[in-house]
Amino acid sequence: MYAEETLLGSYFLVTAKVGIDPIAISSINDTIDYEQLLFIIKTHFEKPTALLEELITRIEKDILDKFEQSRYIYLSIQKMNPPLGVEVECSEVSLERHLIPPIHSPI
Protein backbone atom coordinates (compact mmCIF):
# COMPACT_ATOMS: atom_id res chain seq x y z
CA MET A 1 0.00 0.00 0.00
CA TYR A 2 1.33 3.41 -0.92
CA ALA A 3 1.78 6.07 1.82
CA GLU A 4 -0.77 8.25 0.02
CA GLU A 5 -3.37 5.48 0.27
CA THR A 6 -2.71 5.04 3.98
CA LEU A 7 -3.43 8.72 4.57
CA LEU A 8 -6.33 9.22 2.15
CA GLY A 9 -7.88 5.78 2.10
CA SER A 10 -9.13 3.92 -0.95
CA TYR A 11 -12.44 2.90 -2.45
CA PHE A 12 -13.06 -0.69 -3.47
CA LEU A 13 -15.66 -2.55 -5.49
CA VAL A 14 -16.05 -6.21 -4.54
CA THR A 15 -17.84 -8.86 -6.57
CA ALA A 16 -18.55 -12.21 -4.92
CA LYS A 17 -20.25 -15.16 -6.59
CA VAL A 18 -20.68 -18.46 -4.78
CA GLY A 19 -22.31 -21.41 -6.49
CA ILE A 20 -23.81 -24.55 -5.01
CA ASP A 21 -25.27 -27.75 -6.41
CA PRO A 22 -29.01 -27.02 -6.84
CA ILE A 23 -29.82 -30.71 -6.59
CA ALA A 24 -28.44 -30.77 -3.04
CA ILE A 25 -30.83 -28.08 -1.76
CA SER A 26 -33.54 -29.41 0.50
CA SER A 27 -33.84 -26.50 2.94
CA ILE A 28 -32.81 -22.89 3.41
CA ASN A 29 -29.81 -24.15 5.41
CA ASP A 30 -28.39 -25.66 2.20
CA THR A 31 -28.15 -22.26 0.50
CA ILE A 32 -25.68 -19.38 0.75
CA ASP A 33 -26.61 -16.75 3.35
CA TYR A 34 -25.61 -13.52 1.62
CA GLU A 35 -25.75 -11.58 4.88
CA GLN A 36 -23.04 -13.87 6.27
CA LEU A 37 -21.13 -13.60 2.99
CA LEU A 38 -21.16 -9.79 3.27
CA PHE A 39 -20.08 -10.03 6.92
CA ILE A 40 -17.02 -12.12 5.96
CA ILE A 41 -15.99 -9.60 3.30
CA LYS A 42 -16.57 -6.54 5.52
CA THR A 43 -14.62 -8.13 8.38
CA HIS A 44 -11.57 -8.57 6.16
CA PHE A 45 -11.75 -5.01 4.87
CA GLU A 46 -11.66 -3.69 8.44
CA LYS A 47 -8.15 -5.16 8.89
CA PRO A 48 -5.18 -3.41 7.28
CA THR A 49 -3.74 -5.57 4.51
CA ALA A 50 -0.83 -4.54 2.29
CA LEU A 51 -1.70 -6.67 -0.74
CA LEU A 52 -5.03 -7.25 -2.46
CA GLU A 53 -3.81 -10.75 -3.37
CA GLU A 54 -3.45 -11.58 0.31
CA LEU A 55 -6.86 -10.08 1.08
CA ILE A 56 -8.67 -12.02 -1.65
CA THR A 57 -7.18 -15.38 -0.60
CA ARG A 58 -8.15 -14.79 3.04
CA ILE A 59 -11.69 -13.93 2.02
CA GLU A 60 -11.86 -17.04 -0.18
CA LYS A 61 -10.67 -19.28 2.66
CA ASP A 62 -13.25 -17.95 5.10
CA ILE A 63 -16.07 -18.24 2.57
CA LEU A 64 -15.17 -21.86 1.79
CA ASP A 65 -14.82 -22.67 5.50
CA LYS A 66 -18.25 -21.15 6.24
CA PHE A 67 -20.06 -22.53 3.19
CA GLU A 68 -18.77 -26.07 2.76
CA GLN A 69 -21.49 -26.74 0.17
CA SER A 70 -19.79 -24.30 -2.24
CA ARG A 71 -18.95 -25.74 -5.66
CA TYR A 72 -17.88 -22.50 -7.35
CA ILE A 73 -16.39 -19.23 -6.17
CA TYR A 74 -15.53 -16.05 -8.02
CA LEU A 75 -14.11 -13.04 -6.20
CA SER A 76 -13.00 -9.72 -7.62
CA ILE A 77 -11.62 -6.72 -5.76
CA GLN A 78 -11.26 -3.50 -7.71
CA LYS A 79 -9.32 -0.61 -6.21
CA MET A 80 -10.93 2.49 -7.66
CA ASN A 81 -8.67 5.29 -8.98
CA PRO A 82 -5.39 3.82 -7.70
CA PRO A 83 -2.46 6.28 -7.35
CA LEU A 84 -0.39 5.07 -10.31
CA GLY A 85 0.73 8.41 -11.69
CA VAL A 86 -1.70 8.14 -14.60
CA GLU A 87 -5.48 8.21 -14.62
CA VAL A 88 -6.96 4.71 -14.55
CA GLU A 89 -10.42 3.64 -13.49
CA CYS A 90 -9.26 0.78 -11.28
CA SER A 91 -6.76 -1.95 -10.62
CA GLU A 92 -8.18 -5.42 -10.01
CA VAL A 93 -7.36 -8.83 -8.60
CA SER A 94 -9.71 -11.73 -9.08
CA LEU A 95 -9.87 -15.44 -8.54
CA GLU A 96 -12.16 -18.13 -9.79
CA ARG A 97 -12.32 -21.70 -8.59
CA HIS A 98 -14.47 -24.67 -9.51
CA LEU A 99 -14.62 -27.10 -6.61
CA ILE A 100 -15.15 -30.81 -6.99
CA PRO A 101 -17.69 -32.28 -4.56
CA PRO A 102 -16.38 -34.95 -2.22
CA ILE A 103 -16.95 -38.52 -3.30
CA HIS A 104 -18.89 -40.52 -0.75
CA SER A 105 -18.43 -44.26 -0.90
CA PRO A 106 -21.41 -46.46 -0.07
CA ILE A 107 -21.42 -47.92 3.42
N, C-alpha and C positions, 0 to 999 in steps of 0.2 A: 504494500500500500504506500502510495506517495505521501509525503508530509502534507501537501496541500489537501489531500483527501481526508487525512486525519483531522485537520482543522475545520474544513468546510463540510465534511460528510459527503455521502454519495447517494444517488437514487438507483434503485434496482427494480427490475421487472423479472418476476419468477413465473415460470410455467412448470406445472407438475401434472403429469398424467400417470395414473396407476391403473393397470388392467387386471382383471380377474377372470377366472373361467366361469362363464354364465351358467354352465350346467351344474356347477357346484353350489349354486345359491339356493338355499332352502329357507333362509330367514334373513332379517335385517343384519344380524350379527356376521353374516358371511360377506357383507359388502364393505366398501371403503367408507369410513366416516371422514368426510371432508373437513369437518371442524377439527378433528384430531390431526389430520394432514396439515392443515394451516398452522396449528399449534406447534408441530414439529419444526416447520420451516421458520416461523417467527422466533422460536426459541434459539435456533442457530444464528439468526441474524442479530440477536441481542448480544452475542459474544464476539469480541474482536477477533477477526481472522485475517491473516495477511494475504492469503491466496484464495481466489474463487474456486480453484480446483480442489483445494482442501475442504472448503465449505460444501461444495456439491457432493463430495464423496461421504462426508459426515451425514448430510441430510439423507442421502440414499440409504446408508446403513440403518439409520433410525426408522425410516419408512419401512424397509424390508423386515426389520425386527418387530415393528408394531403390527404390520399387515402381512403375516406369513402366507396368506392366500394369494399374494401378488404374483402375477405371471408375466407382467410387463411393467417397466418403469421408464419414463422419459422425464428428465429434468433439464431445465435451461435457466441460467441466471444471466441476465443482461445488465451490465453496468452502464447507466445512461450518461452520455456526455463525459466520457473519461478524459482526464487531463493528459492528452498525448501530444500536445503542441500543434495539432491540426484539428479542425472541426470534424468529428465523427459522431454519428447518432448513438452508437453503443459499442461496447466490446462484449463478447459472449463466450461462456463455456456451457457445454451441454453434455449429457450422457444419455444413452439409451441402452436398455438391457432387456432381452427376452429371457425369461426364466423357465427352466424345465421343471414341471411338477415332479415331486418325488414319486418313485415307483413303489407301490405297496404290493408285497407278495401275499398270496392267499395263505391263510392260517390253516 
